[in-house]
Structure formats: structure tokens, C-alpha cells
């Protein structure tokens, strides 16, 4: 398994704990918003900074996507 894949699993599990939900639900939500691949591709940035910074960025991405698409959470 690649380092980026390992980190993505770690990231989604930690983000799910932060949001008090399951990784499965987070992944489904990111898929619904078409953000999963984008977040996965952010490995180079996310893995070298504080995890809370990644969470804050992901929250911003979600908010922007919901604003643009008009999708409800």
C-alpha cells in the first residue's frame, strides 16, 4: 500500500472521530460531494502539516461545495 493510501485511511479515520461519526459515513459524504479524489490528492500538503489544518481545509471544501451545488448536509 502506498504512503498516500495509508495516510488517506488515517486521515479519514481521524476526521470521522473528529466529527463523531464513522469513516464509512464520511467517505460516502465526500463521494456524494465529489471531494474524495481531491482530498486524496492533497496528500503532499496534508501529511506534513498539523492534522487540524487538514480538517479545517476539508471543512472549507465541504462548505464551498455545498454552497456551489446547493446541496444540504
N, C-alpha and C positions, 0 to 999 in steps of 0.2 A: 504494500500500500504506500502511496506517495506521501510525502510530508504534508502537502497541501490537503490531501484527503483526510489524513489523521487530524490535522488542525481543524478542518471543517466539522468533523464529528465532535471534537472537543468544543468548538465554538457553539454549535447548535445545542449541545447538551448544557453548556453553561448558560446560554441565552434562555433556554427553556426553564432552567432553575430560577434565573433572574425574573422571568415572567410568571413563575409559579404554575407551569404547565408542563406538558410532555414535549419531547423532541419531535415526536410524530406530528403533533398538532402544529408546532412551529414550522416544520418542513412543509406541511400541507398549506399553511397560510402563506409562506414565502412562494410556494409554487402557484397558488391562486393569484398572487400579485405579480407573478413572473419576475421574482427577485432572486431565486435560488442560485442560478448560474452567476449572476452579477456578484452576489455575496461570496460565493465560492472563489471567484476570480480575484477577490480582494485580498487573497492570502498574503501577498507581498507586503501589504500595508498593515493588515490586522494582526499578523503574527508577531510583529516587532513592536507593537505599542501596547499600552495598558488595555486590558480586556474591556474595561468600562468605556473606553473611547470607541471600540468597535461596536459595543451595544448602543451607544449614543448615535453613532453613524447609521446603524441598522434602523433604529427608531426613526431617524430623519428620513431615510429612504422609504420606509413604510408610510410615514405621514405624507410625503410628497407623492408617492404612487396613489394613495387613497384620494388625495386632493385632485390629482390629474384625472383619475379614472372615475371619481365619484363613488367608488366602492365603499361600502360600510364595513366596519370592523365587526 
